[in-house]
């Protein structure tokens, strides 16, 4: 009886998860060539994890299972990073650390600088959440250096914003301001208002914490 209930519950969860994913993505996942499926999983998971992290985790596990069946280290690295990301939005940081470290190892094995930078950035974020600021800062700066070296614009402004936030936690408002300004300039170049919004907010706080209320008000 318990097995039957569990089985029915699993069917319900699967149906519910599919109902909040656009039919176009479900169809794309079914019909895409194997080499493209991991990118579809990434689109689905990143679309779910902020508001539906439990559903994101279910798809992340499917992505890991799928990638394990491929002779493709890059796909496995992406799946591991997505797995860690889903746990991040659930607040399960020990699990985030396990899978993000795995993603970093696989990314290094694949020799993919872009994936290495993404894994390092995620490691930095989770270390900050766990209160380990030295490890957090080291990983974020290493990610930033790689992104600059390979001229990778994707995710650059977010990494700069995260470094700014960390320097604010460390009460180094001059450094925090420098990284916020660079984040704003980067976001302007890409025409992306989301990281620009966060950078402006961060700038406001750097001035607020140093007593310059007029300048803080401009950025808020």
C-alpha positions as protocol buffer text, in pm:
chain_id: "A"
residue {
  index: 1
  type: UNK
  ca { x: 0 y: 0 z: 0 }
}
residue {
  index: 2
  type: UNK
  ca { x: 279 y: 245 z: 90 }
}
residue {
  index: 3
  type: UNK
  ca { x: 456 y: 158 z: -234 }
}
residue {
  index: 4
  type: UNK
  ca { x: 137 y: 229 z: -430 }
}
residue {
  index: 5
  type: UNK
  ca { x: 88 y: 567 z: -262 }
}
residue {
  index: 6
  type: UNK
  ca { x: 451 y: 660 z: -327 }
}
residue {
  index: 7
  type: UNK
  ca { x: 416 y: 559 z: -690 }
}
residue {
  index: 8
  type: UNK
  ca { x: 100 y: 767 z: -736 }
}
residue {
  index: 9
  type: UNK
  ca { x: 264 y: 1062 z: -558 }
}
residue {
  index: 10
  type: UNK
  ca { x: 563 y: 1038 z: -793 }
}
residue {
  index: 11
  type: UNK
  ca { x: 328 y: 1045 z: -1093 }
}
residue {
  index: 12
  type: UNK
  ca { x: 150 y: 1351 z: -950 }
}
residue {
  index: 13
  type: UNK
  ca { x: 480 y: 1535 z: -889 }
}
residue {
  index: 14
  type: UNK
  ca { x: 599 y: 1455 z: -1241 }
}
residue {
  index: 15
  type: UNK
  ca { x: 272 y: 1579 z: -1393 }
}
residue {
  index: 16
  type: UNK
  ca { x: 279 y: 1895 z: -1181 }
}
residue {
  index: 17
  type: UNK
  ca { x: 639 y: 1968 z: -1276 }
}
residue {
  index: 18
  type: UNK
  ca { x: 563 y: 1929 z: -1645 }
}
residue {
  index: 19
  type: UNK
  ca { x: 260 y: 2159 z: -1613 }
}
residue {
  index: 20
  type: UNK
  ca { x: 478 y: 2455 z: -1510 }
}
residue {
  index: 21
  type: UNK
  ca { x: 727 y: 2401 z: -1795 }
}
residue {
  index: 22
  type: UNK
  ca { x: 617 y: 2538 z: -2134 }
}
residue {
  index: 23
  type: UNK
  ca { x: 501 y: 2270 z: -2376 }
}
residue {
  index: 24
  type: UNK
  ca { x: 748 y: 2402 z: -2631 }
}
residue {
  index: 25
  type: UNK
  ca { x: 1040 y: 2318 z: -2400 }
}
residue {
  index: 26
  type: UNK
  ca { x: 900 y: 1975 z: -2316 }
}
residue {
  index: 27
  type: UNK
  ca { x: 869 y: 1906 z: -2690 }
}
residue {
  index: 28
  type: UNK
  ca { x: 1219 y: 2043 z: -2753 }
}
residue {
  index: 29
  type: UNK
  ca { x: 1360 y: 1819 z: -2481 }
}
residue {
  index: 30
  type: UNK
  ca { x: 1200 y: 1513 z: -2639 }
}
residue {
  index: 31
  type: UNK
  ca { x: 1299 y: 1585 z: -2997 }
}
residue {
  index: 32
  type: UNK
  ca { x: 1639 y: 1757 z: -2974 }
}
residue {
  index: 33
  type: UNK
  ca { x: 1954 y: 1564 z: -3067 }
}
residue {
  index: 34
  type: UNK
  ca { x: 2138 y: 1431 z: -2762 }
}
residue {
  index: 35
  type: UNK
  ca { x: 2421 y: 1682 z: -2804 }
}
residue {
  index: 36
  type: UNK
  ca { x: 2171 y: 1969 z: -2766 }
}
residue {
  index: 37
  type: UNK
  ca { x: 1954 y: 1829 z: -2486 }
}
residue {
  index: 38
  type: UNK
  ca { x: 2175 y: 1951 z: -2200 }
}
residue {
  index: 39
  type: UNK
  ca { x: 2122 y: 2310 z: -2318 }
}
residue {
  index: 40
  type: UNK
  ca { x: 1744 y: 2255 z: -2312 }
}
residue {
  index: 41
  type: UNK
  ca { x: 1771 y: 2114 z: -1960 }
}
residue {
  index: 42
  type: UNK
  ca { x: 1966 y: 2426 z: -1863 }
}
residue {
  index: 43
  type: UNK
  ca { x: 1692 y: 2654 z: -2001 }
}
residue {
  index: 44
  type: UNK
  ca { x: 1423 y: 2460 z: -1812 }
}
residue {
  index: 45
  type: UNK
  ca { x: 1612 y: 2440 z: -1483 }
}
residue {
  index: 46
  type: UNK
  ca { x: 1726 y: 2803 z: -1472 }
}
residue {
  index: 47
  type: UNK
  ca { x: 1370 y: 2906 z: -1554 }
}
residue {
  index: 48
  type: UNK
  ca { x: 1237 y: 2707 z: -1258 }
}
residue {
  index: 49
  type: UNK
  ca { x: 1487 y: 2738 z: -977 }
}
residue {
  index: 50
  type: UNK
  ca { x: 1401 y: 3081 z: -843 }
}
residue {
  index: 51
  type: UNK
  ca { x: 1026 y: 3028 z: -801 }
}
residue {
  index: 52
  type: UNK
  ca { x: 998 y: 2648 z: -821 }
}
residue {
  index: 53
  type: UNK
  ca { x: 1325 y: 2510 z: -679 }
}
residue {
  index: 54
  type: UNK
  ca { x: 1178 y: 2165 z: -602 }
}
residue {
  index: 55
  type: UNK
  ca { x: 1079 y: 2125 z: -966 }
}
residue {
  index: 56
  type: UNK
  ca { x: 1419 y: 2257 z: -1075 }
}
residue {
  index: 57
  type: UNK
  ca { x: 1584 y: 1989 z: -862 }
}
residue {
  index: 58
  type: UNK
  ca { x: 1375 y: 1715 z: -1025 }
}
residue {
  index: 59
  type: UNK
  ca { x: 1485 y: 1830 z: -1371 }
}
residue {
  index: 60
  type: UNK
  ca { x: 1845 y: 1869 z: -1252 }
}
residue {
  index: 61
  type: UNK
  ca { x: 1846 y: 1506 z: -1142 }
}
residue {
  index: 62
  type: UNK
  ca { x: 1707 y: 1409 z: -1484 }
}
residue {
  index: 63
  type: UNK
  ca { x: 1983 y: 1614 z: -1649 }
}
residue {
  index: 64
  type: UNK
  ca { x: 2250 y: 1438 z: -1442 }
}
residue {
  index: 65
  type: UNK
  ca { x: 2105 y: 1097 z: -1533 }
}
residue {
  index: 66
  type: UNK
  ca { x: 2092 y: 1194 z: -1901 }
}
residue {
  index: 67
  type: UNK
  ca { x: 2449 y: 1332 z: -1903 }
}
residue {
  index: 68
  type: UNK
  ca { x: 2589 y: 1023 z: -1733 }
}
residue {
  index: 69
  type: UNK
  ca { x: 2475 y: 822 z: -2035 }
}
residue {
  index: 70
  type: UNK
  ca { x: 2677 y: 1036 z: -2273 }
}
residue {
  index: 71
  type: UNK
  ca { x: 3046 y: 1026 z: -2355 }
}
residue {
  index: 72
  type: UNK
  ca { x: 3054 y: 1404 z: -2304 }
}
residue {
  index: 73
  type: UNK
  ca { x: 3241 y: 1555 z: -2008 }
}
residue {
  index: 74
  type: UNK
  ca { x: 3111 y: 1904 z: -2088 }
}
residue {
  index: 75
  type: UNK
  ca { x: 2749 y: 1787 z: -2059 }
}
residue {
  index: 76
  type: UNK
  ca { x: 2827 y: 1618 z: -1728 }
}
residue {
  index: 77
  type: UNK
  ca { x: 2992 y: 1938 z: -1601 }
}
residue {
  index: 78
  type: UNK
  ca { x: 2686 y: 2146 z: -1693 }
}
residue {
  index: 79
  type: UNK
  ca { x: 2450 y: 1893 z: -1534 }
}
residue {
  index: 80
  type: UNK
  ca { x: 2652 y: 1888 z: -1211 }
}
residue {
  index: 81
  type: UNK
  ca { x: 2652 y: 2269 z: -1198 }
}
residue {
  index: 82
  type: UNK
  ca { x: 2275 y: 2279 z: -1253 }
}
residue {
  index: 83
  type: UNK
  ca { x: 2233 y: 2017 z: -981 }
}
residue {
  index: 84
  type: UNK
  ca { x: 2428 y: 2237 z: -741 }
}
residue {
  index: 85
  type: UNK
  ca { x: 2234 y: 2545 z: -850 }
}
residue {
  index: 86
  type: UNK
  ca { x: 1898 y: 2381 z: -775 }
}
residue {
  index: 87
  type: UNK
  ca { x: 2017 y: 2301 z: -423 }
}
residue {
  index: 88
  type: UNK
  ca { x: 2136 y: 2663 z: -385 }
}
residue {
  index: 89
  type: UNK
  ca { x: 1781 y: 2791 z: -426 }
}
residue {
  index: 90
  type: UNK
  ca { x: 1665 y: 2534 z: -173 }
}
residue {
  index: 91
  type: UNK
  ca { x: 1920 y: 2667 z: 77 }
}
residue {
  index: 92
  type: UNK
  ca { x: 2099 y: 2331 z: 103 }
}
residue {
  index: 93
  type: UNK
  ca { x: 2451 y: 2465 z: 84 }
}
residue {
  index: 94
  type: UNK
  ca { x: 2638 y: 2148 z: 178 }
}
residue {
  index: 95
  type: UNK
  ca { x: 2485 y: 1979 z: -127 }
}
residue {
  index: 96
  type: UNK
  ca { x: 2562 y: 2284 z: -341 }
}
residue {
  index: 97
  type: UNK
  ca { x: 2927 y: 2256 z: -243 }
}
residue {
  index: 98
  type: UNK
  ca { x: 2946 y: 1886 z: -331 }
}
residue {
  index: 99
  type: UNK
  ca { x: 2797 y: 1918 z: -680 }
}
residue {
  index: 100
  type: UNK
  ca { x: 2962 y: 2250 z: -765 }
}
residue {
  index: 101
  type: UNK
  ca { x: 3304 y: 2109 z: -678 }
}
residue {
  index: 102
  type: UNK
  ca { x: 3217 y: 1813 z: -900 }
}
residue {
  index: 103
  type: UNK
  ca { x: 3121 y: 2057 z: -1177 }
}
residue {
  index: 104
  type: UNK
  ca { x: 3452 y: 2239 z: -1139 }
}
residue {
  index: 105
  type: UNK
  ca { x: 3651 y: 1913 z: -1161 }
}
residue {
  index: 106
  type: UNK
  ca { x: 3464 y: 1804 z: -1475 }
}
residue {
  index: 107
  type: UNK
  ca { x: 3497 y: 2151 z: -1631 }
}
residue {
  index: 108
  type: UNK
  ca { x: 3874 y: 2144 z: -1571 }
}
residue {
  index: 109
  type: UNK
  ca { x: 3890 y: 1794 z: -1719 }
}
residue {
  index: 110
  type: UNK
  ca { x: 3702 y: 1919 z: -2025 }
}
residue {
  index: 111
  type: UNK
  ca { x: 3940 y: 2216 z: -2050 }
}
residue {
  index: 112
  type: UNK
  ca { x: 3646 y: 2456 z: -2089 }
}
residue {
  index: 113
  type: UNK
  ca { x: 3743 y: 2797 z: -1947 }
}
residue {
  index: 114
  type: UNK
  ca { x: 3388 y: 2930 z: -1963 }
}
residue {
  index: 115
  type: UNK
  ca { x: 3253 y: 2640 z: -1754 }
}
residue {
  index: 116
  type: UNK
  ca { x: 3546 y: 2665 z: -1513 }
}
residue {
  index: 117
  type: UNK
  ca { x: 3468 y: 3034 z: -1459 }
}
residue {
  index: 118
  type: UNK
  ca { x: 3099 y: 2960 z: -1400 }
}
residue {
  index: 119
  type: UNK
  ca { x: 3179 y: 2686 z: -1146 }
}
residue {
  index: 120
  type: UNK
  ca { x: 3425 y: 2910 z: -960 }
}
residue {
  index: 121
  type: UNK
  ca { x: 3168 y: 3189 z: -947 }
}
residue {
  index: 122
  type: UNK
  ca { x: 2909 y: 2951 z: -803 }
}
residue {
  index: 123
  type: UNK
  ca { x: 3161 y: 2818 z: -552 }
}
residue {
  index: 124
  type: UNK
  ca { x: 3231 y: 3175 z: -446 }
}
residue {
  index: 125
  type: UNK
  ca { x: 2862 y: 3244 z: -393 }
}
residue {
  index: 126
  type: UNK
  ca { x: 2800 y: 2936 z: -182 }
}
residue {
  index: 127
  type: UNK
  ca { x: 3108 y: 2996 z: 33 }
}
residue {
  index: 128
  type: UNK
  ca { x: 2979 y: 3348 z: 102 }
}
residue {
  index: 129
  type: UNK
  ca { x: 2639 y: 3208 z: 201 }
}
residue {
  index: 130
  type: UNK
  ca { x: 2816 y: 2967 z: 436 }
}
residue {
  index: 131
  type: UNK
  ca { x: 3009 y: 3255 z: 593 }
}
residue {
  index: 132
  type: UNK
  ca { x: 3350 y: 3157 z: 454 }
}
residue {
  index: 133
  type: UNK
  ca { x: 3441 y: 3495 z: 308 }
}
residue {
  index: 134
  type: UNK
  ca { x: 3810 y: 3426 z: 223 }
}
residue {
  index: 135
  type: UNK
  ca { x: 3716 y: 3120 z: 13 }
}
residue {
  index: 136
  type: UNK
  ca { x: 3423 y: 3309 z: -135 }
}
residue {
  index: 137
  type: UNK
  ca { x: 3636 y: 3604 z: -240 }
}
residue {
  index: 138
  type: UNK
  ca { x: 3917 y: 3384 z: -375 }
}
residue {
  index: 139
  type: UNK
  ca { x: 3683 y: 3185 z: -599 }
}
residue {
  index: 140
  type: UNK
  ca { x: 3493 y: 3492 z: -721 }
}
residue {
  index: 141
  type: UNK
  ca { x: 3813 y: 3678 z: -810 }
}
residue {
  index: 142
  type: UNK
  ca { x: 3953 y: 3372 z: -986 }
}
residue {
  index: 143
  type: UNK
  ca { x: 3630 y: 3344 z: -1187 }
}
residue {
  index: 144
  type: UNK
  ca { x: 3650 y: 3713 z: -1273 }
}
residue {
  index: 145
  type: UNK
  ca { x: 4009 y: 3682 z: -1390 }
}
residue {
  index: 146
  type: UNK
  ca { x: 3919 y: 3396 z: -1624 }
}
residue {
  index: 147
  type: UNK
  ca { x: 3618 y: 3582 z: -1765 }
}
residue {
  index: 148
  type: UNK
  ca { x: 3834 y: 3886 z: -1832 }
}
residue {
  index: 149
  type: UNK
  ca { x: 4106 y: 3675 z: -1992 }
}
residue {
  index: 150
  type: UNK
  ca { x: 3869 y: 3502 z: -2234 }
}
residue {
  index: 151
  type: UNK
  ca { x: 3657 y: 3818 z: -2277 }
}
residue {
  index: 152
  type: UNK
  ca { x: 3344 y: 3640 z: -2155 }
}
residue {
  index: 153
  type: UNK
  ca { x: 3062 y: 3890 z: -2109 }
}
residue {
  index: 154
  type: UNK
  ca { x: 2796 y: 3639 z: -2002 }
}
residue {
  index: 155
  type: UNK
  ca { x: 2757 y: 3649 z: -1625 }
}
residue {
  index: 156
  type: UNK
  ca { x: 3040 y: 3903 z: -1588 }
}
residue {
  index: 157
  type: UNK
  ca { x: 2824 y: 4179 z: -1437 }
}
residue {
  index: 158
  type: UNK
  ca { x: 2670 y: 3933 z: -1189 }
}
residue {
  index: 159
  type: UNK
  ca { x: 3015 y: 3819 z: -1075 }
}
residue {
  index: 160
  type: UNK
  ca { x: 3121 y: 4183 z: -1033 }
}
residue {
  index: 161
  type: UNK
  ca { x: 2807 y: 4254 z: -828 }
}
residue {
  index: 162
  type: UNK
  ca { x: 2871 y: 3952 z: -606 }
}
residue {
  index: 163
  type: UNK
  ca { x: 3228 y: 4068 z: -541 }
}
residue {
  index: 164
  type: UNK
  ca { x: 3095 y: 4415 z: -458 }
}
residue {
  index: 165
  type: UNK
  ca { x: 2849 y: 4267 z: -208 }
}
residue {
  index: 166
  type: UNK
  ca { x: 3124 y: 4063 z: -46 }
}
residue {
  index: 167
  type: UNK
  ca { x: 3349 y: 4366 z: -6 }
}
residue {
  index: 168
  type: UNK
  ca { x: 3056 y: 4542 z: 160 }
}
residue {
  index: 169
  type: UNK
  ca { x: 3030 y: 4255 z: 407 }
}
residue {
  index: 170
  type: UNK
  ca { x: 3402 y: 4306 z: 471 }
}
residue {
  index: 171
  type: UNK
  ca { x: 3334 y: 4683 z: 513 }
}
residue {
  index: 172
  type: UNK
  ca { x: 3574 y: 4775 z: 235 }
}
residue {
  index: 173
  type: UNK
  ca { x: 3339 y: 5024 z: 72 }
}
residue {
  index: 174
  type: UNK
  ca { x: 3598 y: 5166 z: -166 }
}
residue {
  index: 175
  type: UNK
  ca { x: 3656 y: 4824 z: -325 }
}
residue {
  index: 176
  type: UNK
  ca { x: 3283 y: 4754 z: -322 }
}
residue {
  index: 177
  type: UNK
  ca { x: 3220 y: 5077 z: -509 }
}
residue {
  index: 178
  type: UNK
  ca { x: 3486 y: 5000 z: -770 }
}
residue {
  index: 179
  type: UNK
  ca { x: 3329 y: 4665 z: -855 }
}
residue {
  index: 180
  type: UNK
  ca { x: 2976 y: 4811 z: -858 }
}
residue {
  index: 181
  type: UNK
  ca { x: 3082 y: 5079 z: -1107 }
}
residue {
  index: 182
  type: UNK
  ca { x: 3246 y: 4818 z: -1329 }
}
residue {
  index: 183
  type: UNK
  ca { x: 2930 y: 4605 z: -1307 }
}
residue {
  index: 184
  type: UNK
  ca { x: 2720 y: 4903 z: -1417 }
}
residue {
  index: 185
  type: UNK
  ca { x: 2950 y: 4977 z: -1711 }
}
residue {
  index: 186
  type: UNK
  ca { x: 2949 y: 4610 z: -1816 }
}
residue {
  index: 187
  type: UNK
  ca { x: 2570 y: 4593 z: -1793 }
}
residue {
  index: 188
  type: UNK
  ca { x: 2544 y: 4910 z: -2004 }
}
residue {
  index: 189
  type: UNK
  ca { x: 2763 y: 4755 z: -2274 }
}
residue {
  index: 190
  type: UNK
  ca { x: 2535 y: 4450 z: -2285 }
}
residue {
  index: 191
  type: UNK
  ca { x: 2212 y: 4649 z: -2257 }
}
residue {
  index: 192
  type: UNK
  ca { x: 2112 y: 4436 z: -1957 }
}
residue {
  index: 193
  type: UNK
  ca { x: 1921 y: 4632 z: -1695 }
}
residue {
  index: 194
  type: UNK
  ca { x: 1897 y: 4352 z: -1436 }
}
residue {
  index: 195
  type: UNK
  ca { x: 2262 y: 4356 z: -1321 }
}
residue {
  index: 196
  type: UNK
  ca { x: 2263 y: 4734 z: -1368 }
}
residue {
  index: 197
  type: UNK
  ca { x: 1976 y: 4759 z: -1119 }
}
residue {
  index: 198
  type: UNK
  ca { x: 2169 y: 4555 z: -859 }
}
residue {
  index: 199
  type: UNK
  ca { x: 2487 y: 4752 z: -923 }
}
residue {
  index: 200
  type: UNK
  ca { x: 2306 y: 5081 z: -871 }
}
residue {
  index: 201
  type: UNK
  ca { x: 2158 y: 4946 z: -549 }
}
residue {
  index: 202
  type: UNK
  ca { x: 2501 y: 4830 z: -431 }
}
residue {
  index: 203
  type: UNK
  ca { x: 2648 y: 5171 z: -510 }
}
residue {
  index: 204
  type: UNK
  ca { x: 2375 y: 5335 z: -307 }
}
residue {
  index: 205
  type: UNK
  ca { x: 2465 y: 5125 z: -5 }
}
residue {
  index: 206
  type: UNK
  ca { x: 2838 y: 5200 z: -35 }
}
residue {
  index: 207
  type: UNK
  ca { x: 2755 y: 5569 z: -5 }
}
residue {
  index: 208
  type: UNK
  ca { x: 2493 y: 5512 z: 265 }
}
residue {
  index: 209
  type: UNK
  ca { x: 2738 y: 5320 z: 483 }
}
residue {
  index: 210
  type: UNK
  ca { x: 2997 y: 5596 z: 447 }
}
residue {
  index: 211
  type: UNK
  ca { x: 2751 y: 5870 z: 539 }
}
residue {
  index: 212
  type: UNK
  ca { x: 2706 y: 6032 z: 196 }
}
residue {
  index: 213
  type: UNK
  ca { x: 2326 y: 6036 z: 194 }
}
residue {
  index: 214
  type: UNK
  ca { x: 2282 y: 6262 z: -107 }
}
residue {
  index: 215
  type: UNK
  ca { x: 2498 y: 6042 z: -329 }
}
residue {
  index: 216
  type: UNK
  ca { x: 2326 y: 5729 z: -194 }
}
residue {
  index: 217
  type: UNK
  ca { x: 1987 y: 5877 z: -279 }
}
residue {
  index: 218
  type: UNK
  ca { x: 2091 y: 5936 z: -643 }
}
residue {
  index: 219
  type: UNK
  ca { x: 2171 y: 5567 z: -692 }
}
residue {
  index: 220
  type: UNK
  ca { x: 1869 y: 5436 z: -503 }
}
